[in-house]
Amino acid sequence: MYENRSFSDKTWLVLKGLAMGAANKVPGVSGGVVAFVAGFYEEFIYSLQKINRKAFKLLIGGRYKSLYRYTNGQFLSLLILGMVISYFSISKLLDYLIVHYELYVWSAFFGMIIGSIYFIAKDFGDWNRKYAAYLLCGVIAGVAISFLEPAKENSNLFFVFFCGMISVSGMTLPGFSGSFILILLGNYVLLLVDSVNALFDTFANIFQLDFSWVYNPERIELLKVLAIFSLGSLVGLVSLSHLLAYVLKRFKKATYAVIIGFIAGSLGVVWPWKEEKYVFDTLGQIKLDANGREIITGYTRYFPENFGTETKLAILFMVIGAAIVLSLDWYDNYKKKHRV
């Protein structure tokens, strides 16, 4: 059904995977929103749903071509390729930008989510009380999660597996940021910074024929954590996709109403003007966790007091962010007009 793709389509799929991977790593931003706005959300969910008992039998039986076709392998492999490339390229750039240009990065993402809400809602159709109630439930859930306080870091492998199952929901549930959930669970830095950097450093060592990392217990522990986290993510991704495929088939419009509300409610997470709240000891010093990092308990959000250059630039980045998302709609309409 989805196999006949041009080279251009394949390239775009990799680029969409890049965008999805980058979005998944940023707290408050959901890769599912990228899938939704870029128009491949349902294909993504239904393709993941094909990873089931039949697919397992095809794998065990050595029928790899049949497995590839059955699971829409071309689509999934290109998308995953983009995500993998993203984790070692774009996401590294985002780490740098968030450290040095935090306000403008959050402003751009805020604008992108505003644009996403419009993009998804414009084709919803007629609203009634039932769908408005679903929308409100989504908003309340999104706002509630936005104001939860983070837990402490926990490297227990069972908990890491659980984090993988929960965090991957950001890929399948638009507006549900897996990275932000990891912050709430206390394991964002461990799982998406330290362990990913450990894997990157390991690949760099192997390329240089340096295998001294094998005797580094800290590196081995981080690689083990990343492996368990990845396994948990895979299990969560497949199991959640089956549930979502079922819901989309039977309650599509109600599901979309909840998703729109959830994305709107999650705007508080990416509100640009915020300050970290820290834990202080009796001497008034910021407490550090076991790895020497400052312990953040949440954020204080505020409105800018003046409209200086910095604020104007932040608003400009909001507009740019919204325009990036809406340009996808404009491009799609342009293709449809010239296809006729």
Disulfide bonds with the S-S distance in Angstrom:
none
